[in-house]
Amino acid sequence: MAVTLVLGDLRQVGTLSNPGAPAPDGDGGFTQTYAPLNPAEWRFAIEVASVRAAERHFAATITAHASYIFTGRYHAGITTQTRIVWTDRSGEVHTGNVLDVDDTEGAGVETVALVSEVVS
């Protein structure tokens, strides 16, 4: 079976980053910093993470805290430590953490990420 990706569906753009080196906070502790991936910009489609949709790619994942499923071109840098920031159509900025990643059929064509939005 071939993996097909409809590029016209990839309407959303996000910025990807992974944890960098911890930076001292001046009080004897550390602050977590994030470094952009290469490439940092990723185009994707957003789907609400219903149980049925999540089970197609992430059968062993508990979906109670998941908000979205992002599907886009393959990106080797996306891991479960990745943070993604995107702006919706109304101009609101969202931040989410990747909970799970799937390289569809291991073909290196499509990345599907299970993302939980960080509520501030």
C-alpha positions in Angstrom: 0.0 0.0 0.0 1.3 3.4 -0.9 1.2 6.4 1.4 -0.5 9.4 -0.2 -0.4 12.9 1.2 -2.8 15.5 -0.2 -0.7 18.7 0.1 -3.8 20.9 -0.2 -5.0 19.6 3.1 -1.9 21.0 4.9 -3.4 24.4 5.7 -1.9 25.0 9.1 1.7 26.1 9.8 3.5 25.5 13.1 6.9 26.1 14.6 8.7 23.0 16.0 11.2 23.0 18.8 12.9 20.4 21.1 14.4 20.9 24.6 17.8 22.5 24.5 20.4 22.7 27.2 19.0 23.8 30.7 19.9 27.4 31.5 20.7 28.5 35.1 17.9 30.6 36.6 20.0 32.6 39.0 18.4 31.0 42.1 20.4 27.7 42.0 17.9 26.0 39.7 17.6 25.6 36.0 15.1 26.8 33.3 14.2 24.6 30.4 14.9 26.3 27.0 13.8 25.1 23.6 15.8 25.1 20.4 14.1 25.2 16.9 14.2 22.1 14.8 15.7 22.1 11.3 13.5 22.9 9.5 11.5 24.6 12.3 8.4 25.3 10.2 6.0 22.4 9.5 2.8 22.4 7.4 0.1 20.1 8.7 -3.6 19.3 8.8 -5.4 19.3 12.2 -8.0 16.7 13.2 -9.7 16.4 16.5 -8.3 13.4 18.4 -11.3 11.2 18.8 -10.7 7.7 20.0 -11.4 6.2 16.6 -9.1 8.6 14.8 -6.3 8.1 17.4 -6.5 4.3 17.2 -5.7 4.3 13.5 -2.1 5.4 14.3 -1.6 5.1 18.0 -3.4 1.9 19.2 -1.6 1.7 22.5 -2.1 5.4 23.4 -4.5 6.6 26.0 -6.3 9.5 24.4 -8.1 11.1 27.3 -5.7 14.1 27.4 -5.0 14.3 23.6 -6.5 17.2 21.8 -5.4 16.9 18.2 -3.9 14.7 15.5 -1.5 16.6 13.2 -0.7 15.1 9.8 2.0 16.5 7.6 5.0 15.8 5.4 7.6 13.5 7.1 9.8 15.3 9.6 12.5 13.2 11.2 13.0 15.7 14.1 9.6 15.3 15.6 9.7 13.2 18.8 7.7 12.9 22.0 9.9 15.8 23.4 8.8 18.2 20.6 6.8 21.3 21.3 4.7 22.9 18.5 3.4 26.5 18.4 0.7 27.4 15.9 -1.8 30.3 15.3 -5.4 29.4 14.4 -7.6 31.2 11.9 -8.8 33.7 14.5 -5.3 34.7 15.4 -5.0 32.9 18.7 -1.6 31.3 19.4 -1.6 27.7 20.7 1.2 25.6 22.2 1.1 21.8 22.3 3.3 18.9 23.3 3.7 15.9 21.1 2.5 12.7 22.9 3.2 10.2 20.2 4.6 10.1 16.6 3.9 7.8 13.7 5.8 7.6 10.4 3.0 6.1 8.3 4.0 2.6 7.2 7.7 3.6 7.8 7.8 5.1 4.4 9.3 8.5 5.3 6.5 10.3 3.5 4.0 11.3 6.2 4.3 12.1 9.9 1.3 11.9 12.2 1.6 13.4 15.6 -0.7 13.1 18.6 -0.7 16.5 20.3 -2.0 17.7 23.6 -2.5 21.5 23.9 -0.9 23.3 26.8 -3.6 25.3 28.5 -2.3 28.5 30.2 
